[in-house]
Amino acid sequence: MPDDLLSARMPVSRGAFSEEIARRQDEIDDLLAIGRELVEAVERLVCALYGVPDVLTDLVVESAVTRAGTVAQQEE
């Protein structure tokens, strides 16, 4: 058995396991939210560099954020 498996921790009860799952899901949700903010910032920067009008920039950002959410849901 590899050494890293020996260091694994398992919750001692179903309640503790459920709490661990909820904590991890909150952590994942926070990371996804940060990722979406970064996607928006990058899309706005690229649009600004290319001189894309604000109306189109908003559509590009909306599309990118939607795709980011879709990818996250597919992985679940």
URNOR-V495156 format. One record per backbone hydrogen bond with DSSP energy under -1.0 kcal/mol. NH is the residue of the N-H (numbers start at 1). CO is the residue of the C=O. If there is no record, write none. Layout:
nh={NH;NH}
co={CO;CO}
This chain:
nh={8;17;18;19;20;21;22;23;24;25;26;27;28;29;30;31;32;33;34;35;36;37;38;39;40;41;42;43;44;45;46;47;48;49;50;52;57;58;59;60;61;62;63;64;65;66;67;68;69;70;71;72;73;74;75}
co={5;13;14;15;16;17;18;19;20;21;22;23;24;25;26;27;28;29;30;31;32;33;34;35;36;37;38;39;40;41;42;43;44;45;46;47;53;54;55;56;57;58;59;60;61;62;63;64;65;66;67;68;69;70;71}
